[in-house]
Amino acid sequence: MLESRLRELESRGLAQLENAADRESLEAARVEILGRKGSLQALSREMAIVPADQKALIGRLLNGVKAALEQAYDRRKAAFDKAALDARLEGEWFDLTVPAPGVRPGKLHPLTQIQQELEEYFTSLGFAVMDGPEVETEWYNFDALNIPATHPARDAQDTFWMEQGHVLRTHTSPVQVRAMEKFGAPLRIIAPGRVFRNEAIDASHEHTFYQLEGMMIDRDVSVAHMVYFLKGLMQAIFRREVTVRLRPGFFPFVEPGFELDIQCLICAGKGCAVCKQSGWLEQCGCGLVHPNVLRNGGIDPGVWNGFAFGLGLTRLVMMRYGIDDIRWFASGDLRFLSQF
Ligand SMILES: [Zn+2]
């Protein structure tokens, strides 16, 4: 009786294991047949009531059935494992014979490229290139530059204030005063660098951008000298002949102060969308250094005078390349950067 049930379990179990469609149904079949509470275990408990003269025979049969079922399980499991491995190898295959893409050389950021061009231009005219701290004192950023306490630029709306009255410099002009203190007169310096404004960011405003400051102090420096250097600067940037003009402009650290425009390079002065039909493009603020600023830098305005200018380097790079969104510069996007 037990013998026939064992044989029946063997053939049913083998079929079930061998026909399992996947790992889960194979595992379910193993538990049902070979598990601790499975069919084979249930039958083996009946050995206790097998007559003594049949115990050896039934015992061998039981072991044989168990071994056959276990082997069938192992075979099927190995087949599933191999199929899974094959699928993975197929998916992760790669061709070792394909040539490597090669070294992709890095490049300088477009801002850095133009900054270096301008440094070279001014160095050739005898200017020194100066650096200054990005965290400035209120004195260097505002007071020493003749900017009154009531000036709106000092407002927290526009400026990042730090502890103990320090600010993230809002322009490169503080370097003017540091340069006068350090070198005295005569003096020719430029100071390119990063500046910060508390701005809402959009296509033409960033909280962080670049300026280039310039200053020349000597005896009898005139507006004509200033125009000469600034015109040369514009031609160096735009790599062609430009026409410039001055308009009056107010900046507390110069007197008189001007805005320097160049004639629109797109429409040659006729008027277009880029120059808003005016024929001119605003380029930089400039003027003769205010006597108070000279005094704050330790230079006697009775003996020396000079000119100073500050231009938006970021804006110049945008104009030179026709970039319409300032946010590209700090985006780190290689599709943008690799074009320069
Ligand atoms: Zn135009």
Residues whose N, C-alpha, C, O or C-beta is under 5 A from the ligand:
A	BS01	ZN	C264 I266 C267 G271 C272 V274 C275 G279
